[in-house]
Amino acid sequence: MSLRITALVYMACFAALAMGLYLVKYSVQNIQRDVTSMKEEVAHEKESLHLLNAEWAYLNRPERLRKLADRHLALVPLDSRRIENMNLLPAAATSDNTPPMDSMVQPIVHTVEVR
């Protein structure tokens, strides 16, 4: 009688292991399918990024930007003799913690050595 019980226990273990192997096999296949689709998506995004970088480089050509600036902006060269104070220059986009321009520029002091 004990032989039949052990045979039944072995058969139940074998059936449980077969079912577990079946579930693991199909879950691995699903994961592989997901990984493949993600790799394809990443490759597509890299291709799109490469295309966008090429378009950006094309649109940012210096000669093109110069033509657009000449056509749409009324810019004239700034004559340095007209600047009396550094604070008269147009303010750049700076953060609040940057020092003013006057503190960055040191006046030229001419000293004469006497011998």
NORBEL-V920132 format. One record per residue. N is the residue number from 1. RES is the residue in one small letter. PSI is psi in whole degrees, -180 to 180 (NA if undefined). Layout:
BEGIN
n->N res->RES psi->PSI
n->N res->RES psi->PSI
END
This chain:
BEGIN
n->1 res->m psi->-34
n->2 res->s psi->-26
n->3 res->l psi->-39
n->4 res->r psi->-38
n->5 res->i psi->-45
n->6 res->t psi->-36
n->7 res->a psi->-41
n->8 res->l psi->-41
n->9 res->v psi->-44
n->10 res->y psi->-41
n->11 res->m psi->-37
n->12 res->a psi->-42
n->13 res->c psi->-43
n->14 res->f psi->-42
n->15 res->a psi->-40
n->16 res->a psi->-43
n->17 res->l psi->-40
n->18 res->a psi->-42
n->19 res->m psi->-42
n->20 res->g psi->-43
n->21 res->l psi->-40
n->22 res->y psi->-47
n->23 res->l psi->-41
n->24 res->v psi->-41
n->25 res->k psi->-48
n->26 res->y psi->-29
n->27 res->s psi->-37
n->28 res->v psi->-41
n->29 res->q psi->-40
n->30 res->n psi->-41
n->31 res->i psi->-42
n->32 res->q psi->-39
n->33 res->r psi->-42
n->34 res->d psi->-42
n->35 res->v psi->-42
n->36 res->t psi->-44
n->37 res->s psi->-36
n->38 res->m psi->-38
n->39 res->k psi->-40
n->40 res->e psi->-40
n->41 res->e psi->-41
n->42 res->v psi->-42
n->43 res->a psi->-41
n->44 res->h psi->-42
n->45 res->e psi->-38
n->46 res->k psi->-41
n->47 res->e psi->-42
n->48 res->s psi->-41
n->49 res->l psi->-40
n->50 res->h psi->-43
n->51 res->l psi->-43
n->52 res->l psi->-38
n->53 res->n psi->-38
n->54 res->a psi->-42
n->55 res->e psi->-40
n->56 res->w psi->-43
n->57 res->a psi->-39
n->58 res->y psi->-43
n->59 res->l psi->-21
n->60 res->n psi->24
n->61 res->r psi->136
n->62 res->p psi->-40
n->63 res->e psi->-36
n->64 res->r psi->-45
n->65 res->l psi->-36
n->66 res->r psi->-44
n->67 res->k psi->-43
n->68 res->l psi->-40
n->69 res->a psi->-41
n->70 res->d psi->-37
n->71 res->r psi->-39
n->72 res->h psi->-16
n->73 res->l psi->140
n->74 res->a psi->69
n->75 res->l psi->140
n->76 res->v psi->151
n->77 res->p psi->143
n->78 res->l psi->124
n->79 res->d psi->125
n->80 res->s psi->-20
n->81 res->r psi->-18
n->82 res->r psi->-12
n->83 res->i psi->119
n->84 res->e psi->-33
n->85 res->n psi->143
n->86 res->m psi->-26
n->87 res->n psi->-11
n->88 res->l psi->-16
n->89 res->l psi->150
n->90 res->p psi->138
n->91 res->a psi->134
n->92 res->a psi->164
n->93 res->a psi->99
n->94 res->t psi->162
n->95 res->s psi->171
n->96 res->d psi->-23
n->97 res->n psi->6
n->98 res->t psi->142
n->99 res->p psi->157
n->100 res->p psi->164
n->101 res->m psi->-33
n->102 res->d psi->-32
n->103 res->s psi->-16
n->104 res->m psi->-21
n->105 res->v psi->125
n->106 res->q psi->134
n->107 res->p psi->150
n->108 res->i psi->124
n->109 res->v psi->120
n->110 res->h psi->124
n->111 res->t psi->143
n->112 res->v psi->126
n->113 res->e psi->133
n->114 res->v psi->128
n->115 res->r psi->NA
END
